Amino acid sequence: MSESAPCVTVLGGSGFVGSRVCKLLVGEGARVRSVSRSGAPPSWALSEPWVESVEWVANELTKGPREDLEAAIGTPDAVVSCVGAVGFDGANLLNGNGKANTEAAKAVKKAGTATRYAFVSVSSELEALDGTFWLPEWLTCYFAGKKQAEEAIVDAVGREGVTVIRPTFIYGGDAFGLTPPRVASGYGSAVEEILSNGIISKIADIMPGTIKIALRPPVSAEAVAGACVNAALGKIDERELDTTAKINKAAGAPAATGFSDFVAAISEKVSELTAKKAEA
């Protein structure tokens, strides 16, 4: 790989979105370093050739000597952080979303080489719920951690070098899950297509808080990864990508067709059964 190729450090590169960021960066010809707790590629990608082009480094960000973290991050031209935590433990959410990203950003600032930094945060509409009387403490901690991370990242490279990606719900992969919550690609794409309908969008606009958010379309992990990559490589110049439509546009992602594909498959099946019945 050419030494002139951009060098990108991906924080959380073994994870759901981060691994897809690594894959896309390799495809763009970048030199890629993944920093994660495991320091290993995810199981779904073990047989894929792009894995061999990534430098996999183990570091927990909040533990161990700071010198080890600095060495793990290296001297990148750009950084992508997909580091985050979910759950109901407030302290863990502050640590996994806030402190982990803050410590990493300090190391990036000390290195002094990165000029671009993409960060996967949270939808502004979801964050706007912070401070409402019924909001559970753990969710307040989640928002606080994300805010700490954003502030530290801006401090590391300057506001003009930062792109914050703000998804609502991210779907992808082949399976459903609860911890963390996961929705498979086919189902998620169908929901995205339905909720992207103009009429539903207008209804969502006038709805209060949680109903509004429930009616917003989710976004695919591939689209979030694509937006991160294009931000890190300087292909887009946006400070924030807030809403699924903006994330998809930044990633160059096609419109979701999960629902249309489902309807087409059912129609084809019905036609086959009708034809067989007519032949009989």
Phi, psi and chi 1 to 4 in degrees:
 res  aa     phi    psi   chi1   chi2   chi3   chi4
   1 MET       -  140.1 -174.7  173.2  -66.9      -
   2 SER   -65.0  137.8  171.9      -      -      -
   3 GLU   -68.3  -17.1  -71.7  -62.4  -42.2      -
   4 SER   -84.5   -8.0   63.0      -      -      -
   5 ALA   -66.5  144.7      -      -      -      -
   6 PRO   -61.8  142.6   21.9  -33.4      -      -
   7 CYS  -103.3  121.7  179.1      -      -      -
   8 VAL  -124.5  126.8 -175.7      -      -      -
   9 THR   -96.8  127.1  -66.5      -      -      -
  10 VAL  -108.7  112.8 -178.5      -      -      -
  11 LEU   -84.0  125.5  -55.4  173.9      -      -
  12 GLY    80.7   30.5      -      -      -      -
  13 GLY   -70.1   -9.3      -      -      -      -
  14 SER   -91.3   -5.4  -60.4      -      -      -
  15 GLY   -87.3 -173.2      -      -      -      -
  16 PHE   -57.5  -53.1 -176.4   55.8      -      -
  17 VAL   -88.6  -41.3  174.4      -      -      -
  18 GLY   -58.2  -38.7      -      -      -      -
  19 SER   -65.5  -35.0   55.8      -      -      -
  20 ARG   -71.3  -32.4  -70.9  164.0  170.1   80.1
  21 VAL   -62.1  -46.0  170.1      -      -      -
  22 CYS   -59.2  -45.3  -69.9      -      -      -
  23 LYS   -59.9  -46.1  179.9  178.0 -179.2  177.6
  24 LEU   -67.5  -38.1  -68.4  175.0      -      -
  25 LEU   -63.7  -41.5  -77.1  169.3      -      -
  26 VAL   -59.8  -41.7  169.7      -      -      -
  27 GLY   -62.9  -26.1      -      -      -      -
  28 GLU   -87.3   -1.8  -68.5  -74.1  -15.0      -
  29 GLY    85.1   14.1      -      -      -      -
  30 ALA   -80.1  157.7      -      -      -      -
  31 ARG   -87.2  123.2  -68.6  174.7  -71.1  155.2
  32 VAL  -120.4  131.2 -174.4      -      -      -
  33 ARG  -122.6  126.6  174.3 -179.4  -68.3 -166.6
  34 SER  -102.1  131.6  164.3      -      -      -
  35 VAL  -118.5  119.0  179.8      -      -      -
  36 SER  -152.4  170.7   64.9      -      -      -
  37 ARG   -60.9  -43.1 -179.9 -179.1  -68.7  113.0
  38 SER   -80.6  -30.7   69.6      -      -      -
  39 GLY    66.4   29.2      -      -      -      -
  40 ALA  -141.7  155.0      -      -      -      -
  41 PRO   -69.5  157.5   23.5  -32.6      -      -
  42 PRO   -71.0  158.7   28.9  -37.1      -      -
  43 SER   -60.6  -34.8   58.1      -      -      -
  44 TRP   -66.9  -19.4   67.6  -95.0      -      -
  45 ALA  -107.6    1.6      -      -      -      -
  46 LEU   -56.1  -32.8  -70.7  176.5      -      -
  47 SER   -93.7    1.3   62.2      -      -      -
  48 GLU   -88.9  136.7  -61.1 -162.7    8.9      -
  49 PRO   -63.3  -28.5   20.1  -32.4      -      -
  50 TRP   -63.0  -23.9   63.6  -93.2      -      -
  51 VAL   -58.0  -33.7  167.7      -      -      -
  52 GLU   -70.0  -16.7  -59.6  -59.1  -39.0      -
  53 SER   -92.5   -1.0  -62.6      -      -      -
  54 VAL  -103.6  138.3  176.8      -      -      -
  55 GLU   -90.1  112.7 -178.5 -178.7    3.7      -
  56 TRP   -95.3  118.4  -58.7   94.1      -      -
  57 VAL  -122.0  134.9  179.5      -      -      -
  58 ALA   -96.1  126.3      -      -      -      -
  59 ASN  -164.4  137.4 -169.6  -77.8      -      -
  60 GLU   -91.5    3.2  -70.2 -159.8   36.2      -
  61 LEU    69.7  -47.4  -56.9 -174.8      -      -
  62 THR   -98.9   -5.4   60.5      -      -      -
  63 LYS  -121.0  154.5  -61.7  179.3 -180.0  179.2
  64 GLY    85.7  174.4      -      -      -      -
  65 PRO   -60.8  141.9  -20.7   32.7      -      -
  66 ARG   -64.2  -27.8  -62.5  -58.6   81.4 -168.7
  67 GLU   -62.9  -34.5  -66.9   79.6    8.5      -
  68 ASP   -67.7  -39.4  -71.4   -6.3      -      -
  69 LEU   -65.1  -44.1  173.1   58.0      -      -
  70 GLU   -60.6  -40.5  -67.4  161.4   10.3      -
  71 ALA   -67.5  -37.2      -      -      -      -
  72 ALA   -64.6  -42.6      -      -      -      -
  73 ILE   -73.0  -35.5  -72.6  175.8      -      -
  74 GLY    76.3 -149.1      -      -      -      -
  75 THR  -125.3   68.6   54.0      -      -      -
  76 PRO   -77.4  159.8   32.7  -38.1      -      -
  77 ASP   -81.5  -28.9  -60.2  -53.1      -      -
  78 ALA  -149.5  157.6      -      -      -      -
  79 VAL  -130.8  141.1  177.9      -      -      -
  80 VAL  -122.3  126.2  175.1      -      -      -
  81 SER  -112.6  117.4  176.8      -      -      -
  82 CYS  -111.2   18.3  -57.3      -      -      -
  83 VAL   -74.7  132.9  170.0      -      -      -
  84 GLY  -171.8  167.9      -      -      -      -
  85 ALA  -136.3  147.3      -      -      -      -
  86 VAL  -128.0  169.7  -64.8      -      -      -
  87 GLY   131.4 -161.9      -      -      -      -
  88 PHE  -121.8    7.6  -55.9  100.9      -      -
  89 ASP   -95.5  108.6 -175.4  -39.3      -      -
  90 GLY   -57.5  -43.7      -      -      -      -
  91 ALA   -63.0  -40.8      -      -      -      -
  92 ASN   -66.6  -36.1 -177.2   59.4      -      -
  93 LEU   -68.6  -39.6  -68.6  171.6      -      -
  94 LEU   -66.0  -39.6  -78.6  170.7      -      -
  95 ASN   -70.8  -47.8 -171.9   64.6      -      -
  96 GLY   -73.9  -30.0      -      -      -      -
  97 ASN   -97.5  -38.1  -67.3  -64.5      -      -
  98 GLY   -92.9  -67.0      -      -      -      -
  99 LYS   -61.9  -42.8 -174.4  177.6 -179.6 -178.9
 100 ALA   -58.0  -46.3      -      -      -      -
 101 ASN   -72.2  -34.1  -81.7  -64.3      -      -
 102 THR   -64.7  -45.3  -62.4      -      -      -
 103 GLU   -63.2  -41.4  -68.8  -62.3  -42.3      -
 104 ALA   -64.2  -42.5      -      -      -      -
 105 ALA   -63.9  -35.8      -      -      -      -
 106 LYS   -62.7  -41.3  -72.4  177.9 -178.7  177.2
 107 ALA   -66.7  -38.2      -      -      -      -
 108 VAL   -64.4  -42.9  171.3      -      -      -
 109 LYS   -62.5  -41.2 -178.0  177.8 -178.6  179.1
 110 LYS   -65.3  -38.3 -174.1  173.4 -178.9  179.4
 111 ALA   -62.9  -39.8      -      -      -      -
 112 GLY    73.1   15.6      -      -      -      -
 113 THR  -105.1  -24.1   56.8      -      -      -
 114 ALA   -79.0  135.4      -      -      -      -
 115 THR  -114.1  -11.6   57.0      -      -      -
 116 ARG  -133.9  144.3  -68.3 -179.0  -65.2  -83.0
 117 TYR  -147.3  115.9 -152.4  131.7      -      -
 118 ALA  -104.1  137.3      -      -      -      -
 119 PHE  -135.3  129.7  174.7   55.3      -      -
 120 VAL   -87.9  110.3 -179.4      -      -      -
 121 SER  -111.2 -130.2 -172.1      -      -      -
 122 VAL  -140.3  149.0   60.8      -      -      -
 123 SER   -53.0  137.6  161.9      -      -      -
 124 SER   -64.9  -31.6   62.7      -      -      -
 125 GLU   -68.3  -36.6  -71.6 -175.3  -23.8      -
 126 LEU   -70.6  -42.0 -176.3   56.4      -      -
 127 GLU   -63.9  -28.5 -165.8  173.1   35.5      -
 128 ALA   -65.5  -14.9      -      -      -      -
 129 LEU   -72.8  -17.6  -64.2  177.4      -      -
 130 ASP   -58.6  130.7 -165.2   15.4      -      -
 131 GLY   100.6  -12.8      -      -      -      -
 132 THR   -70.1  147.9   53.2      -      -      -
 133 PHE   -63.1  -27.4   72.8   93.3      -      -
 134 TRP   -93.9   -3.9   54.3  -94.1      -      -
 135 LEU   -66.4  127.2 -161.9   72.1      -      -
 136 PRO   -66.7  152.6   23.3  -33.6      -      -
 137 GLU   -60.5  -36.6 -176.5  179.8   -2.3      -
 138 TRP   -63.1  -34.7   61.5  -93.3      -      -
 139 LEU   -72.4  -34.7 -160.8   49.9      -      -
 140 THR   -61.5  -40.1  -64.7      -      -      -
 141 CYS   -65.8  -37.5  -68.4      -      -      -
 142 TYR   -60.8  -48.7  175.9   79.9      -      -
 143 PHE   -63.9  -41.3  -66.1  141.1      -      -
 144 ALA   -61.8  -40.3      -      -      -      -
 145 GLY   -63.9  -43.8      -      -      -      -
 146 LYS   -62.5  -40.3  -69.8  -68.1 -171.6 -178.6
 147 LYS   -65.4  -42.3 -175.7  175.6 -179.3 -179.9
 148 GLN   -58.3  -43.3  -71.5  173.1   14.4      -
 149 ALA   -61.9  -47.1      -      -      -      -
 150 GLU   -60.2  -42.4  -68.7  177.9   26.3      -
 151 GLU   -64.1  -42.3  -68.7  173.3   -9.9      -
 152 ALA   -66.9  -37.4      -      -      -      -
 153 ILE   -68.5  -41.5  -71.1  168.5      -      -
 154 VAL   -61.6  -40.4  168.4      -      -      -
 155 ASP   -63.8  -30.7 -177.6   60.4      -      -
 156 ALA   -72.6  -42.0      -      -      -      -
 157 VAL  -127.0   -3.0  -60.1      -      -      -
 158 GLY    91.0  148.1      -      -      -      -
 159 ARG   -58.9  -36.3 -172.0   67.7 -171.5   93.5
 160 GLU   -69.6  -15.5  -68.6  -54.8  -52.6      -
 161 GLY   -97.3    0.0      -      -      -      -
 162 VAL  -105.9  135.5  176.7      -      -      -
 163 THR  -122.3  119.8  -61.0      -      -      -
 164 VAL  -101.1  120.9 -179.9      -      -      -
 165 ILE   -95.5  125.7  -66.0   88.3      -      -
 166 ARG  -120.8   80.7  -61.9 -173.3  178.6  -79.1
 167 PRO   -81.3  161.5   31.1  -35.4      -      -
 168 THR   -86.4  -78.3   48.6      -      -      -
 169 PHE  -124.2  134.8 -176.5   85.1      -      -
 170 ILE  -105.2  129.4  -56.8  173.6      -      -
 171 TYR  -118.0  166.2   67.3   85.4      -      -
 172 GLY   154.6  172.0      -      -      -      -
 173 GLY    83.7 -169.1      -      -      -      -
 174 ASP  -107.3   -4.4  -59.0  -37.9      -      -
 175 ALA  -133.5  160.1      -      -      -      -
 176 PHE   -94.8  152.9  -68.8   80.7      -      -
 177 GLY  -153.9  161.8      -      -      -      -
 178 LEU  -109.0  -36.3  -67.3  175.9      -      -
 179 THR  -133.2   95.5   53.0      -      -      -
 180 PRO   -76.5  163.0   30.4  -36.7      -      -
 181 PRO   -64.0  130.4   21.6  -32.2      -      -
 182 ARG  -138.5  140.1  -68.8  -78.3 -177.9  -95.7
 183 VAL  -125.6  131.8  170.6      -      -      -
 184 ALA   -64.2  158.3      -      -      -      -
 185 SER   -57.0  -48.3  -67.7      -      -      -
 186 GLY   -60.7  -46.8      -      -      -      -
 187 TYR   -66.3  -45.5 -177.7   85.3      -      -
 188 GLY   -61.7  -40.0      -      -      -      -
 189 SER   -63.6  -38.1  177.2      -      -      -
 190 ALA   -63.8  -45.3      -      -      -      -
 191 VAL   -64.5  -41.2  174.4      -      -      -
 192 GLU   -60.8  -44.8  179.2 -176.8  -11.1      -
 193 GLU   -61.8  -44.3 -177.7 -178.7    2.2      -
 194 ILE   -64.3  -48.1  -67.5  168.8      -      -
 195 LEU   -75.9  -10.5  -64.1 -175.6      -      -
 196 SER   -84.6   -7.2  -65.9      -      -      -
 197 ASN   -57.6  136.6  177.6  -84.9      -      -
 198 GLY   -56.2  -39.6      -      -      -      -
 199 ILE   -65.2  -45.1  -65.6  174.8      -      -
 200 ILE   -65.0  -37.2  -65.4  179.4      -      -
 201 SER   -61.6  -41.0  -66.4      -      -      -
 202 LYS   -68.4  -36.8  -70.7  179.0  180.0  178.1
 203 ILE   -64.3  -43.2  -67.4  172.4      -      -
 204 ALA   -60.3  -37.5      -      -      -      -
 205 ASP   -58.4  -31.3  -71.7  -18.8      -      -
 206 ILE  -100.6    0.5   61.3  174.1      -      -
 207 MET   -84.5  153.4  -70.1  -68.9  108.0      -
 208 PRO   -78.5  156.8   29.3  -36.4      -      -
 209 GLY    13.8 -103.0      -      -      -      -
 210 THR   -66.8  -30.5   51.7      -      -      -
 211 ILE   -68.0  -42.0  -60.5  176.0      -      -
 212 LYS   -56.5  -47.6  179.1 -164.9  -63.2  -73.4
 213 ILE   -65.7  -39.2  -67.1  163.6      -      -
 214 ALA   -63.9  -25.1      -      -      -      -
 215 LEU   -94.1   -0.3  -68.5  174.7      -      -
 216 ARG   -83.3  140.3  -66.4  -56.0 -170.6 -161.7
 217 PRO   -70.1  141.3   24.4  -34.5      -      -
 218 PRO   -73.5  176.3   31.4  -37.1      -      -
 219 VAL  -135.5  147.0   62.3      -      -      -
 220 SER   -75.4  151.3   71.2      -      -      -
 221 ALA   -60.5  -34.6      -      -      -      -
 222 GLU   -64.9  -38.6  -74.0   74.8   15.1      -
 223 ALA   -69.0  -42.0      -      -      -      -
 224 VAL   -61.7  -44.1  174.7      -      -      -
 225 ALA   -62.2  -42.7      -      -      -      -
 226 GLY   -62.3  -40.1      -      -      -      -
 227 ALA   -65.0  -41.1      -      -      -      -
 228 CYS   -60.8  -45.3  -72.4      -      -      -
 229 VAL   -63.4  -46.4  168.0      -      -      -
 230 ASN   -65.4  -32.1  -73.2  -20.0      -      -
 231 ALA   -69.8  -44.9      -      -      -      -
 232 ALA   -64.1  -34.6      -      -      -      -
 233 LEU   -90.2    3.1  -62.5 -179.7      -      -
 234 GLY    74.8   20.7      -      -      -      -
 235 LYS   -82.2  -16.9  -68.0 -172.9  173.9 -175.7
 236 ILE  -129.7  155.5   58.6  171.7      -      -
 237 ASP  -128.2   68.2 -173.7   26.9      -      -
 238 GLU  -122.4  136.6  -57.7  -73.6  -17.9      -
 239 ARG   -81.6  -31.2  -56.7  -74.8   69.6   79.3
 240 GLU  -141.3  142.4  -70.4 -163.1   -5.5      -
 241 LEU  -122.5   94.1  -63.2  171.5      -      -
 242 ASP  -114.4  112.6 -163.5    0.4      -      -
 243 THR   112.4  151.6   70.6      -      -      -
 244 THR   -61.2  -40.3  -67.6      -      -      -
 245 ALA   -60.7  -42.8      -      -      -      -
 246 LYS   -70.7  -37.4  -70.4 -179.0  179.8  178.7
 247 ILE   -65.0  -45.2  -66.4  170.8      -      -
 248 ASN   -61.3  -41.3  -77.3  -22.0      -      -
 249 LYS   -64.2  -44.5 -178.9  178.3  179.6 -179.2
 250 ALA   -63.8  -32.1      -      -      -      -
 251 ALA   -85.0  -14.7      -      -      -      -
 252 GLY    70.4   29.3      -      -      -      -
 253 ALA   -82.2  142.1      -      -      -      -
 254 PRO   -71.7  161.7   28.2  -35.7      -      -
 255 ALA   -63.7  144.9      -      -      -      -
 256 ALA   -65.8  137.9      -      -      -      -
 257 THR  -129.6   17.7   59.1      -      -      -
 258 GLY   -57.5  -41.9      -      -      -      -
 259 PHE   -71.5  -44.1 -177.8   70.4      -      -
 260 SER   -61.5  -39.9  -63.0      -      -      -
 261 ASP   -63.7  -39.5  -66.8  -17.3      -      -
 262 PHE   -64.5  -46.4  173.8   74.8      -      -
 263 VAL   -62.3  -41.6  171.6      -      -      -
 264 ALA   -63.5  -40.1      -      -      -      -
 265 ALA   -65.8  -41.0      -      -      -      -
 266 ILE   -65.9  -42.4  -67.1  -63.4      -      -
 267 SER   -62.6  -40.7  -62.6      -      -      -
 268 GLU   -63.7  -41.6 -177.1  178.3   -7.5      -
 269 LYS   -64.3  -41.8 -167.7   65.2  176.4  178.6
 270 VAL   -63.1  -41.8  169.2      -      -      -
 271 SER   -62.3  -40.8  -63.8      -      -      -
 272 GLU   -63.3  -45.0  -70.6  177.1    1.4      -
 273 LEU   -66.0  -37.6  -66.8  173.1      -      -
 274 THR   -64.9  -42.4  -58.6      -      -      -
 275 ALA   -64.3  -42.7      -      -      -      -
 276 LYS   -63.1  -39.2  -70.9 -179.7  179.0  179.2
 277 LYS   -65.9  -39.6 -174.9  175.5 -179.0  179.7
 278 ALA   -65.8  -37.7      -      -      -      -
 279 GLU   -66.5  -33.4  -68.5  173.3   -1.2      -
 280 ALA   -70.9      -      -      -      -      -
